[in-house]
Amino acid sequence: MKTLFYTLMGLAVLSFMTACGSSDSMESKKAQLEKLKAQQLELTAQIATLETELAASGADTNQTENANVKYVQVTAVEKTTFEHAVDVQGRVDANENVTILPRAQGPITKIYLRTGQQVKAGQIIAEINNDMVKSQIHDLNTNLELVNQIYQKQKSLWEQKVGTEVQYLQAKTNKESLEAKLAQAKELLDMHYYKSPINGVVDEMPLKVGQMVSAAAPLTSGVRVVNLSNLKVKADLSESYAASVSEGDAVNLYFPDINKRTQSKLSYAERQINPMTRTFGVEIGLPTDAAYRSNMIVQVSIIDYTNKDVVVVPINTIQNLDEKKIVYIAVKDGANTIAKKVEVETGQMYNGKVEVLKGLNPGDQLITTGFQDMNEGVVIRY
């Protein structure tokens, strides 16, 4: 009947458009419009009459029956692994990330390495003016050579029982005193060099030749070296997770800035709760990858619960009815398929999923779409 109605209406509209297109005057169009409206009223009355006659004769049985059928979508229930995780934002941290500050004051005279270059532990990165110290060392070496010769002669004479003990001891004291001064001068010279304490990469180099540097100005005088082969992820968790999170837990890591995922394990959980934030820190080992950067943001998911053999369903399929949790499943009822209400017992929930501990069995046809306002026994199609 609906098809007939739409067909007749289409013809009426088509006639109206044709009439409008062929009329050149407004009066003609108005007359044509009134005529079509009259035809529409007549067609509506005819359609109503035919529908009444068909309903009385029982010809609309299928339509009435279809009105009582609800169309749904179902998913076969099966057992799988359910995981619950603690989600928190973390950051990449380098185990070896050092800022080298000058131990002496003065202008930079040489820069041996630039940003991005590899450096080894003990290697010189830059040099502060040390001409005076080198001159002092040169003089001390010259004096020490003379004093050492005198000491060797006095020692030889003393061993031969020639001369006095005082002369020997004085020569020895002079030699040892100059040796101590020379050692101090060399330590002072060493303070005029920027040396890397670790293997890594020069990550920040603010120095320029001629620039005055001092430990009192770390922002402009410090050189940072990072070992990118020894990285970790650090995060802070609420103290409520202290009992559920432990070292060795599996961890899923996602780096949104580089769209990269990886897996690791919790390597350390702090034993102390921060009294100000009520949190405790955790560390996760990070596999070596050139894409990682220190202080990069990481989405951390620490797996704190796993059930390897359980029914898992979408959490939105669980409904609360009379203080009970229920779902609807599709079951056969003779020639029809109907909806059946099932009470369930649920466990942990995570990421839109919930584990069902009781009530559902593998093979059950869970209604996942169309379960809203569902009643038990309703005939369903899918």
TORKOL-4160 file (C-alpha; in steps of 0.2 Angstrom, whole numbers, padded with zeros to 4 digits, m for minus):
382
<pt num="1" X="0000" Y="0000" Z="0000"/>
<pt num="2" X="0014" Y="0012" Z="0004"/>
<pt num="3" X="0022" Y="0008" Z="m0013"/>
<pt num="4" X="0005" Y="0013" Z="m0022"/>
<pt num="5" X="0004" Y="0029" Z="m0011"/>
<pt num="6" X="0021" Y="0034" Z="m0016"/>
<pt num="7" X="0019" Y="0030" Z="m0034"/>
<pt num="8" X="0003" Y="0040" Z="m0035"/>
<pt num="9" X="0011" Y="0055" Z="m0026"/>
<pt num="10" X="0025" Y="0054" Z="m0038"/>
<pt num="11" X="0014" Y="0056" Z="m0053"/>
<pt num="12" X="0005" Y="0070" Z="m0045"/>
<pt num="13" X="0021" Y="0080" Z="m0042"/>
<pt num="14" X="0027" Y="0076" Z="m0059"/>
<pt num="15" X="0011" Y="0083" Z="m0066"/>
<pt num="16" X="0012" Y="0098" Z="m0056"/>
<pt num="17" X="0030" Y="0101" Z="m0062"/>
<pt num="18" X="0025" Y="0099" Z="m0080"/>
<pt num="19" X="0010" Y="0110" Z="m0078"/>
<pt num="20" X="0021" Y="0124" Z="m0070"/>
<pt num="21" X="0034" Y="0122" Z="m0083"/>
<pt num="22" X="0021" Y="0124" Z="m0097"/>
<pt num="23" X="0011" Y="0139" Z="m0090"/>
<pt num="24" X="0016" Y="0156" Z="m0093"/>
<pt num="25" X="0005" Y="0165" Z="m0082"/>
<pt num="26" X="0003" Y="0165" Z="m0063"/>
<pt num="27" X="m0016" Y="0163" Z="m0064"/>
<pt num="28" X="m0014" Y="0147" Z="m0074"/>
<pt num="29" X="m0001" Y="0140" Z="m0061"/>
<pt num="30" X="m0013" Y="0144" Z="m0047"/>
<pt num="31" X="m0027" Y="0135" Z="m0056"/>
<pt num="32" X="m0016" Y="0120" Z="m0059"/>
<pt num="33" X="m0011" Y="0120" Z="m0041"/>
<pt num="34" X="m0029" Y="0119" Z="m0035"/>
<pt num="35" X="m0033" Y="0105" Z="m0047"/>
<pt num="36" X="m0018" Y="0095" Z="m0041"/>
<pt num="37" X="m0023" Y="0097" Z="m0023"/>
<pt num="38" X="m0040" Y="0091" Z="m0026"/>
<pt num="39" X="m0032" Y="0076" Z="m0035"/>
<pt num="40" X="m0021" Y="0073" Z="m0020"/>
<pt num="41" X="m0036" Y="0073" Z="m0008"/>
<pt num="42" X="m0045" Y="0061" Z="m0019"/>
<pt num="43" X="m0030" Y="0049" Z="m0020"/>
<pt num="44" X="m0028" Y="0049" Z="m0001"/>
<pt num="45" X="m0046" Y="0045" Z="0001"/>
<pt num="46" X="m0044" Y="0030" Z="m0011"/>
<pt num="47" X="m0029" Y="0024" Z="m0002"/>
<pt num="48" X="m0037" Y="0024" Z="0015"/>
<pt num="49" X="m0052" Y="0014" Z="0008"/>
<pt num="50" X="m0041" Y="0001" Z="0000"/>
<pt num="51" X="m0031" Y="m0001" Z="0016"/>
<pt num="52" X="m0047" Y="m0004" Z="0026"/>
<pt num="53" X="m0053" Y="m0017" Z="0014"/>
<pt num="54" X="m0037" Y="m0026" Z="0013"/>
<pt num="55" X="m0036" Y="m0026" Z="0033"/>
<pt num="56" X="m0053" Y="m0033" Z="0034"/>
<pt num="57" X="m0049" Y="m0047" Z="0021"/>
<pt num="58" X="m0034" Y="m0052" Z="0031"/>
<pt num="59" X="m0022" Y="m0048" Z="0017"/>
<pt num="60" X="m0011" Y="m0038" Z="0029"/>
<pt num="61" X="m0006" Y="m0052" Z="0040"/>
<pt num="62" X="0012" Y="m0052" Z="0036"/>
<pt num="63" X="0014" Y="m0034" Z="0039"/>
<pt num="64" X="0006" Y="m0035" Z="0056"/>
<pt num="65" X="0017" Y="m0050" Z="0060"/>
<pt num="66" X="0033" Y="m0041" Z="0055"/>
<pt num="67" X="0028" Y="m0026" Z="0066"/>
<pt num="68" X="0031" Y="m0038" Z="0081"/>
<pt num="69" X="0048" Y="m0044" Z="0075"/>
<pt num="70" X="0064" Y="m0034" Z="0082"/>
<pt num="71" X="0080" Y="m0034" Z="0071"/>
<pt num="72" X="0096" Y="m0036" Z="0081"/>
<pt num="73" X="0114" Y="m0041" Z="0079"/>
<pt num="74" X="0122" Y="m0055" Z="0089"/>
<pt num="75" X="0140" Y="m0061" Z="0093"/>
<pt num="76" X="0144" Y="m0079" Z="0097"/>
<pt num="77" X="0151" Y="m0080" Z="0115"/>
<pt num="78" X="0168" Y="m0087" Z="0117"/>
<pt num="79" X="0182" Y="m0088" Z="0130"/>
<pt num="80" X="0197" Y="m0077" Z="0128"/>
<pt num="81" X="0211" Y="m0068" Z="0138"/>
<pt num="82" X="0205" Y="m0053" Z="0148"/>
<pt num="83" X="0218" Y="m0040" Z="0154"/>
<pt num="84" X="0215" Y="m0026" Z="0166"/>
<pt num="85" X="0228" Y="m0011" Z="0165"/>
<pt num="86" X="0233" Y="0004" Z="0175"/>
<pt num="87" X="0234" Y="0018" Z="0163"/>
<pt num="88" X="0245" Y="0033" Z="0166"/>
<pt num="89" X="0255" Y="0046" Z="0157"/>
<pt num="90" X="0274" Y="0044" Z="0158"/>
<pt num="91" X="0290" Y="0051" Z="0150"/>
<pt num="92" X="0306" Y="0045" Z="0143"/>
<pt num="93" X="0321" Y="0047" Z="0154"/>
<pt num="94" X="0339" Y="0043" Z="0151"/>
<pt num="95" X="0348" Y="0034" Z="0164"/>
<pt num="96" X="0364" Y="0043" Z="0159"/>
<pt num="97" X="0359" Y="0061" Z="0156"/>
<pt num="98" X="0373" Y="0073" Z="0163"/>
<pt num="99" X="0376" Y="0092" Z="0161"/>
<pt num="100" X="0394" Y="0096" Z="0162"/>
<pt num="101" X="0398" Y="0113" Z="0170"/>
<pt num="102" X="0414" Y="0122" Z="0170"/>
<pt num="103" X="0426" Y="0120" Z="0185"/>
<pt num="104" X="0436" Y="0135" Z="0181"/>
<pt num="105" X="0432" Y="0153" Z="0175"/>
<pt num="106" X="0438" Y="0160" Z="0159"/>
<pt num="107" X="0435" Y="0162" Z="0140"/>
<pt num="108" X="0432" Y="0146" Z="0129"/>
<pt num="109" X="0448" Y="0144" Z="0117"/>
<pt num="110" X="0444" Y="0128" Z="0109"/>
<pt num="111" X="0428" Y="0117" Z="0105"/>
<pt num="112" X="0432" Y="0099" Z="0100"/>
<pt num="113" X="0414" Y="0092" Z="0098"/>
<pt num="114" X="0397" Y="0099" Z="0092"/>
<pt num="115" X="0379" Y="0094" Z="0095"/>
<pt num="116" X="0375" Y="0077" Z="0089"/>
<pt num="117" X="0393" Y="0070" Z="0089"/>
<pt num="118" X="0397" Y="0054" Z="0098"/>
<pt num="119" X="0408" Y="0056" Z="0114"/>
<pt num="120" X="0417" Y="0044" Z="0124"/>
<pt num="121" X="0420" Y="0044" Z="0143"/>
<pt num="122" X="0435" Y="0055" Z="0147"/>
<pt num="123" X="0435" Y="0063" Z="0130"/>
<pt num="124" X="0438" Y="0082" Z="0130"/>
<pt num="125" X="0423" Y="0092" Z="0123"/>
<pt num="126" X="0429" Y="0110" Z="0125"/>
<pt num="127" X="0444" Y="0120" Z="0133"/>
<pt num="128" X="0444" Y="0135" Z="0144"/>
<pt num="129" X="0459" Y="0147" Z="0142"/>
<pt num="130" X="0473" Y="0139" Z="0153"/>
<pt num="131" X="0489" Y="0148" Z="0147"/>
<pt num="132" X="0494" Y="0153" Z="0164"/>
<pt num="133" X="0492" Y="0136" Z="0171"/>
<pt num="134" X="0502" Y="0128" Z="0157"/>
<pt num="135" X="0516" Y="0141" Z="0160"/>
<pt num="136" X="0516" Y="0137" Z="0179"/>
<pt num="137" X="0517" Y="0118" Z="0175"/>
<pt num="138" X="0532" Y="0122" Z="0163"/>
<pt num="139" X="0541" Y="0131" Z="0176"/>
<pt num="140" X="0538" Y="0118" Z="0189"/>
<pt num="141" X="0544" Y="0104" Z="0178"/>
<pt num="142" X="0560" Y="0114" Z="0175"/>
<pt num="143" X="0563" Y="0117" Z="0193"/>
<pt num="144" X="0559" Y="0099" Z="0197"/>
<pt num="145" X="0572" Y="0093" Z="0185"/>
<pt num="146" X="0585" Y="0103" Z="0194"/>
<pt num="147" X="0579" Y="0099" Z="0212"/>
<pt num="148" X="0578" Y="0080" Z="0207"/>
<pt num="149" X="0596" Y="0081" Z="0201"/>
<pt num="150" X="0602" Y="0088" Z="0218"/>
<pt num="151" X="0592" Y="0076" Z="0227"/>
<pt num="152" X="0599" Y="0061" Z="0218"/>
<pt num="153" X="0617" Y="0067" Z="0221"/>
<pt num="154" X="0613" Y="0070" Z="0240"/>
<pt num="155" X="0605" Y="0053" Z="0241"/>
<pt num="156" X="0621" Y="0045" Z="0233"/>
<pt num="157" X="0633" Y="0055" Z="0245"/>
<pt num="158" X="0622" Y="0050" Z="0260"/>
<pt num="159" X="0622" Y="0032" Z="0255"/>
<pt num="160" X="0641" Y="0033" Z="0254"/>
<pt num="161" X="0641" Y="0041" Z="0271"/>
<pt num="162" X="0647" Y="0058" Z="0264"/>
<pt num="163" X="0638" Y="0074" Z="0269"/>
<pt num="164" X="0625" Y="0076" Z="0282"/>
<pt num="165" X="0608" Y="0069" Z="0285"/>
<pt num="166" X="0601" Y="0087" Z="0285"/>
<pt num="167" X="0607" Y="0090" Z="0267"/>
<pt num="168" X="0599" Y="0074" Z="0261"/>
<pt num="169" X="0583" Y="0077" Z="0270"/>
<pt num="170" X="0582" Y="0095" Z="0263"/>
<pt num="171" X="0585" Y="0089" Z="0245"/>
<pt num="172" X="0572" Y="0076" Z="0247"/>
<pt num="173" X="0559" Y="0088" Z="0255"/>
<pt num="174" X="0562" Y="0101" Z="0240"/>
<pt num="175" X="0559" Y="0087" Z="0227"/>
<pt num="176" X="0543" Y="0081" Z="0236"/>
<pt num="177" X="0537" Y="0099" Z="0238"/>
<pt num="178" X="0539" Y="0103" Z="0220"/>
<pt num="179" X="0531" Y="0086" Z="0215"/>
<pt num="180" X="0516" Y="0091" Z="0225"/>
<pt num="181" X="0514" Y="0108" Z="0217"/>
<pt num="182" X="0516" Y="0100" Z="0200"/>
<pt num="183" X="0502" Y="0088" Z="0204"/>
<pt num="184" X="0491" Y="0102" Z="0210"/>
<pt num="185" X="0495" Y="0112" Z="0194"/>
<pt num="186" X="0490" Y="0098" Z="0183"/>
<pt num="187" X="0473" Y="0096" Z="0193"/>
<pt num="188" X="0470" Y="0114" Z="0190"/>
<pt num="189" X="0474" Y="0112" Z="0172"/>
<pt num="190" X="0462" Y="0098" Z="0171"/>
<pt num="191" X="0448" Y="0109" Z="0178"/>
<pt num="192" X="0450" Y="0120" Z="0162"/>
<pt num="193" X="0443" Y="0106" Z="0151"/>
<pt num="194" X="0425" Y="0100" Z="0148"/>
<pt num="195" X="0427" Y="0081" Z="0149"/>
<pt num="196" X="0412" Y="0069" Z="0147"/>
<pt num="197" X="0410" Y="0057" Z="0161"/>
<pt num="198" X="0400" Y="0045" Z="0150"/>
<pt num="199" X="0398" Y="0038" Z="0133"/>
<pt num="200" X="0385" Y="0046" Z="0123"/>
<pt num="201" X="0380" Y="0060" Z="0112"/>
<pt num="202" X="0383" Y="0079" Z="0114"/>
<pt num="203" X="0364" Y="0084" Z="0115"/>
<pt num="204" X="0366" Y="0102" Z="0120"/>
<pt num="205" X="0381" Y="0114" Z="0116"/>
<pt num="206" X="0379" Y="0132" Z="0120"/>
<pt num="207" X="0397" Y="0136" Z="0120"/>
<pt num="208" X="0406" Y="0148" Z="0108"/>
<pt num="209" X="0424" Y="0152" Z="0106"/>
<pt num="210" X="0428" Y="0167" Z="0116"/>
<pt num="211" X="0413" Y="0165" Z="0127"/>
<pt num="212" X="0416" Y="0168" Z="0146"/>
<pt num="213" X="0410" Y="0153" Z="0156"/>
<pt num="214" X="0408" Y="0150" Z="0174"/>
<pt num="215" X="0399" Y="0138" Z="0185"/>
<pt num="216" X="0388" Y="0152" Z="0192"/>
<pt num="217" X="0380" Y="0153" Z="0174"/>
<pt num="218" X="0374" Y="0135" Z="0171"/>
<pt num="219" X="0361" Y="0139" Z="0158"/>
<pt num="220" X="0374" Y="0147" Z="0146"/>
<pt num="221" X="0390" Y="0137" Z="0152"/>
<pt num="222" X="0383" Y="0119" Z="0153"/>
<pt num="223" X="0386" Y="0105" Z="0140"/>
<pt num="224" X="0373" Y="0091" Z="0141"/>
<pt num="225" X="0378" Y="0073" Z="0136"/>
<pt num="226" X="0365" Y="0059" Z="0134"/>
<pt num="227" X="0367" Y="0041" Z="0133"/>
<pt num="228" X="0352" Y="0036" Z="0121"/>
<pt num="229" X="0357" Y="0018" Z="0122"/>
<pt num="230" X="0351" Y="0017" Z="0141"/>
<pt num="231" X="0334" Y="0024" Z="0142"/>
<pt num="232" X="0319" Y="0021" Z="0153"/>
<pt num="233" X="0301" Y="0027" Z="0156"/>
<pt num="234" X="0296" Y="0035" Z="0172"/>
<pt num="235" X="0278" Y="0038" Z="0178"/>
<pt num="236" X="0269" Y="0042" Z="0195"/>
<pt num="237" X="0255" Y="0031" Z="0201"/>
<pt num="238" X="0241" Y="0034" Z="0214"/>
<pt num="239" X="0245" Y="0025" Z="0230"/>
<pt num="240" X="0229" Y="0016" Z="0228"/>
<pt num="241" X="0238" Y="0005" Z="0215"/>
<pt num="242" X="0252" Y="0001" Z="0228"/>
<pt num="243" X="0245" Y="m0017" Z="0231"/>
<pt num="244" X="0241" Y="m0022" Z="0213"/>
<pt num="245" X="0256" Y="m0015" Z="0204"/>
<pt num="246" X="0273" Y="m0024" Z="0206"/>
<pt num="247" X="0290" Y="m0027" Z="0198"/>
<pt num="248" X="0289" Y="m0038" Z="0183"/>
<pt num="249" X="0272" Y="m0034" Z="0178"/>
<pt num="250" X="0270" Y="m0033" Z="0159"/>
<pt num="251" X="0268" Y="m0015" Z="0152"/>
<pt num="252" X="0261" Y="m0009" Z="0135"/>
<pt num="253" X="0269" Y="0008" Z="0129"/>
<pt num="254" X="0262" Y="0020" Z="0116"/>
<pt num="255" X="0272" Y="0035" Z="0110"/>
<pt num="256" X="0259" Y="0046" Z="0102"/>
<pt num="257" X="0271" Y="0058" Z="0094"/>
<pt num="258" X="0279" Y="0045" Z="0084"/>
<pt num="259" X="0264" Y="0033" Z="0083"/>
<pt num="260" X="0274" Y="0018" Z="0090"/>
<pt num="261" X="0270" Y="0004" Z="0101"/>
<pt num="262" X="0281" Y="m0008" Z="0111"/>
<pt num="263" X="0280" Y="m0019" Z="0126"/>
<pt num="264" X="0291" Y="m0020" Z="0141"/>
<pt num="265" X="0291" Y="m0024" Z="0160"/>
<pt num="266" X="0290" Y="m0014" Z="0176"/>
<pt num="267" X="0308" Y="m0014" Z="0182"/>
<pt num="268" X="0306" Y="m0004" Z="0198"/>
<pt num="269" X="0292" Y="0003" Z="0210"/>
<pt num="270" X="0297" Y="0015" Z="0223"/>
<pt num="271" X="0293" Y="0009" Z="0241"/>
<pt num="272" X="0289" Y="0026" Z="0247"/>
<pt num="273" X="0273" Y="0036" Z="0245"/>
<pt num="274" X="0276" Y="0055" Z="0241"/>
<pt num="275" X="0267" Y="0063" Z="0255"/>
<pt num="276" X="0263" Y="0079" Z="0245"/>
<pt num="277" X="0255" Y="0070" Z="0229"/>
<pt num="278" X="0251" Y="0053" Z="0237"/>
<pt num="279" X="0259" Y="0045" Z="0222"/>
<pt num="280" X="0274" Y="0033" Z="0220"/>
<pt num="281" X="0286" Y="0032" Z="0205"/>
<pt num="282" X="0288" Y="0017" Z="0194"/>
<pt num="283" X="0301" Y="0014" Z="0180"/>
<pt num="284" X="0300" Y="0003" Z="0165"/>
<pt num="285" X="0315" Y="m0003" Z="0154"/>
<pt num="286" X="0315" Y="0004" Z="0137"/>
<pt num="287" X="0322" Y="m0006" Z="0122"/>
<pt num="288" X="0335" Y="0004" Z="0112"/>
<pt num="289" X="0328" Y="0013" Z="0097"/>
<pt num="290" X="0334" Y="0029" Z="0088"/>
<pt num="291" X="0316" Y="0036" Z="0088"/>
<pt num="292" X="0315" Y="0038" Z="0106"/>
<pt num="293" X="0320" Y="0055" Z="0114"/>
<pt num="294" X="0323" Y="0060" Z="0132"/>
<pt num="295" X="0307" Y="0068" Z="0140"/>
<pt num="296" X="0296" Y="0061" Z="0126"/>
<pt num="297" X="0278" Y="0058" Z="0132"/>
<pt num="298" X="0272" Y="0040" Z="0134"/>
<pt num="299" X="0255" Y="0032" Z="0137"/>
<pt num="300" X="0259" Y="0018" Z="0149"/>
<pt num="301" X="0247" Y="0003" Z="0152"/>
<pt num="302" X="0253" Y="m0008" Z="0167"/>
<pt num="303" X="0244" Y="m0025" Z="0166"/>
<pt num="304" X="0239" Y="m0028" Z="0184"/>
<pt num="305" X="0227" Y="m0042" Z="0181"/>
<pt num="306" X="0225" Y="m0056" Z="0169"/>
<pt num="307" X="0212" Y="m0070" Z="0166"/>
<pt num="308" X="0217" Y="m0081" Z="0152"/>
<pt num="309" X="0201" Y="m0091" Z="0151"/>
<pt num="310" X="0185" Y="m0081" Z="0153"/>
<pt num="311" X="0170" Y="m0075" Z="0143"/>
<pt num="312" X="0172" Y="m0057" Z="0139"/>
<pt num="313" X="0158" Y="m0045" Z="0132"/>
<pt num="314" X="0156" Y="m0027" Z="0128"/>
<pt num="315" X="0152" Y="m0018" Z="0144"/>
<pt num="316" X="0137" Y="m0009" Z="0136"/>
<pt num="317" X="0128" Y="m0025" Z="0134"/>
<pt num="318" X="0126" Y="m0027" Z="0153"/>
<pt num="319" X="0110" Y="m0020" Z="0159"/>
<pt num="320" X="0105" Y="m0017" Z="0177"/>
<pt num="321" X="0087" Y="m0024" Z="0181"/>
<pt num="322" X="0080" Y="m0025" Z="0199"/>
<pt num="323" X="0098" Y="m0025" Z="0206"/>
<pt num="324" X="0103" Y="m0038" Z="0195"/>
<pt num="325" X="0115" Y="m0038" Z="0180"/>
<pt num="326" X="0107" Y="m0046" Z="0164"/>
<pt num="327" X="0111" Y="m0048" Z="0146"/>
<pt num="328" X="0100" Y="m0055" Z="0131"/>
<pt num="329" X="0104" Y="m0069" Z="0120"/>
<pt num="330" X="0096" Y="m0076" Z="0105"/>
<pt num="331" X="0088" Y="m0094" Z="0107"/>
<pt num="332" X="0077" Y="m0105" Z="0096"/>
<pt num="333" X="0059" Y="m0107" Z="0100"/>
<pt num="334" X="0051" Y="m0118" Z="0087"/>
<pt num="335" X="0052" Y="m0110" Z="0070"/>
<pt num="336" X="0056" Y="m0093" Z="0078"/>
<pt num="337" X="0071" Y="m0085" Z="0086"/>
<pt num="338" X="0067" Y="m0076" Z="0102"/>
<pt num="339" X="0077" Y="m0065" Z="0115"/>
<pt num="340" X="0081" Y="m0073" Z="0132"/>
<pt num="341" X="0086" Y="m0064" Z="0147"/>
<pt num="342" X="0101" Y="m0071" Z="0156"/>
<pt num="343" X="0107" Y="m0065" Z="0173"/>
<pt num="344" X="0126" Y="m0064" Z="0174"/>
<pt num="345" X="0140" Y="m0061" Z="0187"/>
<pt num="346" X="0154" Y="m0049" Z="0181"/>
<pt num="347" X="0172" Y="m0046" Z="0186"/>
<pt num="348" X="0184" Y="m0033" Z="0181"/>
<pt num="349" X="0181" Y="m0020" Z="0168"/>
<pt num="350" X="0193" Y="m0012" Z="0156"/>
<pt num="351" X="0193" Y="m0003" Z="0140"/>
<pt num="352" X="0175" Y="m0005" Z="0136"/>
<pt num="353" X="0176" Y="m0024" Z="0140"/>
<pt num="354" X="0170" Y="m0034" Z="0155"/>
<pt num="355" X="0173" Y="m0052" Z="0160"/>
<pt num="356" X="0158" Y="m0063" Z="0164"/>
<pt num="357" X="0161" Y="m0075" Z="0177"/>
<pt num="358" X="0144" Y="m0084" Z="0177"/>
<pt num="359" X="0129" Y="m0084" Z="0166"/>
<pt num="360" X="0136" Y="m0085" Z="0149"/>
<pt num="361" X="0144" Y="m0101" Z="0140"/>
<pt num="362" X="0154" Y="m0102" Z="0124"/>
<pt num="363" X="0142" Y="m0103" Z="0109"/>
<pt num="364" X="0129" Y="m0092" Z="0116"/>
<pt num="365" X="0122" Y="m0079" Z="0104"/>
<pt num="366" X="0124" Y="m0063" Z="0113"/>
<pt num="367" X="0113" Y="m0049" Z="0107"/>
<pt num="368" X="0125" Y="m0034" Z="0105"/>
<pt num="369" X="0114" Y="m0022" Z="0095"/>
<pt num="370" X="0096" Y="m0019" Z="0098"/>
<pt num="371" X="0095" Y="m0025" Z="0116"/>
<pt num="372" X="0089" Y="m0008" Z="0122"/>
<pt num="373" X="0071" Y="m0009" Z="0128"/>
<pt num="374" X="0071" Y="m0028" Z="0124"/>
<pt num="375" X="0058" Y="m0039" Z="0132"/>
<pt num="376" X="0061" Y="m0058" Z="0135"/>
<pt num="377" X="0052" Y="m0068" Z="0122"/>
<pt num="378" X="0052" Y="m0055" Z="0108"/>
<pt num="379" X="0054" Y="m0063" Z="0091"/>
<pt num="380" X="0070" Y="m0057" Z="0084"/>
<pt num="381" X="0079" Y="m0057" Z="0067"/>
<pt num="382" X="0097" Y="m0055" Z="0063"/>
